[in-house]
Structure formats: structure tokens, C-alpha cells
Amino acid sequence: MLYEARINSLKTRHARLDDQIFDEDRRPMPDQRVLMRLKLEKLRLKEEIERLSVQG
């Protein structure tokens, strides 16, 4: 159960980052540094979700 709650929390954060990336990318002049940071964080969350899914 602990893993499931953590995974759900990470999935929620992952989805929020996806929204932020979409919003930033739709701006007239997106900040590439911001996009890179958001995408890197999203990737880290994805890896953490996958790691916990295997353990749980």
C-alpha cells in the first residue's frame, strides 16, 4: 500500500509537469532552459515510478 500511495503521488506530479511543459512550449518564445529543467524532472519521476513499480 505504501508503494501505491507513493506511485500515485509521483504520477500526479508527473502529470503536472506535463502540463507545465505544454504551457511553456505554447508560449510565443518558450524558455529552453525551463523546458529542459521540466523535462529532466519529468524523466526522473518516470524512472522513480518504474523503480517503485518493480519493487512493489
Secondary structure, DSSP 8 states (H G I E B T S, - for coil): -HHHHHHHHHHHHHHHHHHHHHHHHHSSS--HHHHHHHHHHHHHHHHHHHHHHHH-
